[in-house]
Amino acid sequence: MISWTRLRPGPAPRRTLAILEGVFANVRPGGAMYMFTYGFRCPIDQPLLDRLDLEVTRVGHTFRNLPPAAFYRITRMKPAKSYDWRFA
């Protein structure tokens, strides 16, 4: 999914939460949401990303634009592999 939705400082945190929950309820496993935004950091606050087990990667940017623009990939965190104490 590609989004230009204004998530900061626009919608309230509950609305942002609802948008992200809706997106990731409908994106197939391994899918991602790509977000085009203006500014130097991801428009979604880290505590909200942590709550939904999402991670953000900046995949592109341009400083030739005013304001500077960035492109982010938002994905579900992969589950941590279990630790096998027998091989420690």
ChimeraX attribute file (.defattr): number of C-alpha atoms within 10 A of each C-alpha:
attribute: neighborCount
match mode: 1-to-1
recipient: residues
	/A:1	13
	/A:2	12
	/A:3	13
	/A:4	11
	/A:5	13
	/A:6	15
	/A:7	20
	/A:8	15
	/A:9	9
	/A:10	11
	/A:11	13
	/A:12	11
	/A:13	15
	/A:14	10
	/A:15	12
	/A:16	19
	/A:17	18
	/A:18	11
	/A:19	15
	/A:20	18
	/A:21	12
	/A:22	11
	/A:23	14
	/A:24	19
	/A:25	10
	/A:26	10
	/A:27	13
	/A:28	9
	/A:29	10
	/A:30	9
	/A:31	14
	/A:32	19
	/A:33	17
	/A:34	19
	/A:35	23
	/A:36	20
	/A:37	22
	/A:38	20
	/A:39	14
	/A:40	13
	/A:41	13
	/A:42	21
	/A:43	17
	/A:44	18
	/A:45	13
	/A:46	13
	/A:47	9
	/A:48	15
	/A:49	18
	/A:50	11
	/A:51	9
	/A:52	15
	/A:53	13
	/A:54	17
	/A:55	14
	/A:56	19
	/A:57	12
	/A:58	16
	/A:59	11
	/A:60	11
	/A:61	17
	/A:62	12
	/A:63	11
	/A:64	8
	/A:65	10
	/A:66	9
	/A:67	12
	/A:68	13
	/A:69	17
	/A:70	20
	/A:71	20
	/A:72	22
	/A:73	19
	/A:74	21
	/A:75	20
	/A:76	17
	/A:77	14
	/A:78	10
	/A:79	7
	/A:80	6
	/A:81	6
	/A:82	6
	/A:83	8
	/A:84	7
	/A:85	6
	/A:86	5
	/A:87	5
	/A:88	5
